[in-house]
């Protein structure tokens, strides 16, 4: 029975990674759609992590529905986002 739990856990973990990557791509698209140009990974991660930086306040990115997403810490968002660059 333990092997079944391991398989279910690994599939759930993989599914969570897919959804997390989709949230990053969605955030990039929403920021681009709103401003007409992109920002760096740190700005995208700050939006997803719910940071209240000067850049986010200036650009009113807090109104984005992806601001302050639960589930990941800033370091995890950054690590996953860096995975796109490889």
N, C-alpha and C positions, 0 to 999 in steps of 0.2 A: 504494500500500500504506500510505502514511502516513495517509491519511484514515481507513482502517479502524482503525488504532491509536488515532487520536484519538476515534473513535466508541466503541470498546471502553473506553478510559480514562474518557471522560465518563460512560458508563453505570455503570462500576464505582464512580466517585466518587459518583454519585447514589445508588447502592445502599448505599454506606457511610454516607451521610448519613441515609438512611431507617433503617438499623439503629441508628445512634447516637441518633436521636430516639426510637426504640422503647426503647432502654436507659434514656434519661432518664425516659420515661413509666413504665416498669417500676419504676424506682427510686422514683419518687414514690408509686406504688401500694404498693410493699412497705413503705415508711416509714409511710404512712398505715395500712396493714393492721396493722402491728406496734404503733403507738402510738395509733391512733384519731384522730389529727389530723395535719395537714400541717406541714411546715417550709418555710422559705424556699429560694430557688434556691441560695444559697450553701451551705447544708447539704447539699442534694442533690448539688451539684457536688463538695463535699468528700468525700462518700461515693464517688462515681464515680472521683475522682482518687486516692483512697486516703490522704487526709489523716488524721493522727492528732491531731485537735483535742480539746479538753476536752469539747465538746458531743457528739462522736462517741463518746468513751469513756464519758460519762455515760449515753448512751442505748443503748449496746452495739450501735451500728449497724455495727460491723466484722463482726458475724456475718452480715450481709446478703450474699447471694452476689454482689451487684453491687458490693461494695466493691473498690476498686482495679482498675477495668477497664482493660485495656491498649488502646492505640490513640489516645488523645487526651490532650493536656495539659490542665491545669486551665482555662487561658484559652479553649481550644477548646470544652470542655464548657460553660463559662459563656456563650460567644457563641451556641452552638446553643440552649441553654436560654432565652436572652433572645429568640431568634427565635419562641418560643411566645407571648410576651407581645405581639407586634406585631399 
